[in-house]
Amino acid sequence: MRARAVALNVHTYSALLNVCLKSNELDLALDIYQQMLSEGVTPNLVTFNTLLDVYAKTGHFAEALGVLDQLDMQGISPEPRTYHTVVTACNMCGRFREALTVYERMLSKGVEPMPATYNAAVCALARLGHLSAALALLGAAAAKGIDRSVATYAALLAGCEEPGRWELALELLQRMQEEGLKPTTACFNSAINACLKACVSVGNWEQVQPPPPPPCIAQNIIAPLGAAHPCSSFRRRAAPVRGAAV
């Protein structure tokens, strides 16, 4: 196209970025994006969404967060998929607080999360140890008919380890199987570690009791979903989970 003096526009560059993404040529995609900017071509939402996919795959969570600011500056409204990709990028880099900040930002803009985004937010809450909030969001998502994933339960089980929430861990494993989800080795390991942690804390198995859960610190995430009580929607949809906050 250059040999024929045909100028490349935003649609051309967006298509090139998408080809690079699908071919896993991620460094080339970033080079093309920089070339696009140097030639004065303004990215559109399609371009930014593809760029976010690249950032998520390459672990550039800070750059992904910056894209949201760029969209604001250009007056472009992000799509649910846009926010989801940023939340995913933060989770993949272990930046769970940033993931929840993006999730809250999405809710504040009135954007309905994708089903996978609910699961990603549950994972972030669980990884931070906020099991009550994670269970509440899980229940609110279930009330909307959103299926849970193995990754969601894996994060919840991992969150049970440090506080020794053994009863909750075992019931989560049971619920996975009831929902037709196959626990991974990591899921079983988390449940075992939760049991061991509780046992070590009190000295023997007979005295093991689940410690109190951490307080729900993310009510602003749960409230827009209509959950009157942090765990109410989870209990309405399924049998009570022992060890959850009431």
Stockholm file with secondary structure:
# STOCKHOLM 1.0

chainA/1-246         MRARAVALNVHTYSALLNVCLKSNELDLALDIYQQMLSEGVTPNLVTFNTLLDVYAKTGHFAEALGVLDQLDMQGISPEPRTYHTVVTACNMCGRFREALTVYERMLSKGVEPMPATYNAAVCALARLGHLSAALALLGAAAAKGIDRSVATYAALLAGCEEPGRWELALELLQRMQEEGLKPTTACFNSAINACLKACVSVGNWEQVQPPPPPPCIAQNIIAPLGAAHPCSSFRRRAAPVRGAAV
#=GR chainA/1-246 SS CTTTTCCCCHHHHHHHHHHHHHTTCHHHHHHHHHHHHHTTCCCCHHHHHHHHHHHHHHTCHHHHHHHHHHHHHHTCCCCHHHHHHHHHHHHHTTCHHHHHHHHHHHHHTTCCCCHHHHHHHHHHHHHTTCHHHHHHHHHHHHHTTCCCCHHHHHHHHHHHHTTTCHHHHHHHHHHHHHTTCCCCHHHHHHHHHHHHHHHHHHSSGGGCCCCCCCCCCCHHHHGGGTCSSTTHHHHHHSCCCTTSCC
#=GC SS_cons         CTTTTCCCCHHHHHHHHHHHHHTTCHHHHHHHHHHHHHTTCCCCHHHHHHHHHHHHHHTCHHHHHHHHHHHHHHTCCCCHHHHHHHHHHHHHTTCHHHHHHHHHHHHHTTCCCCHHHHHHHHHHHHHTTCHHHHHHHHHHHHHTTCCCCHHHHHHHHHHHHTTTCHHHHHHHHHHHHHTTCCCCHHHHHHHHHHHHHHHHHHSSGGGCCCCCCCCCCCHHHHGGGTCSSTTHHHHHHSCCCTTSCC
//
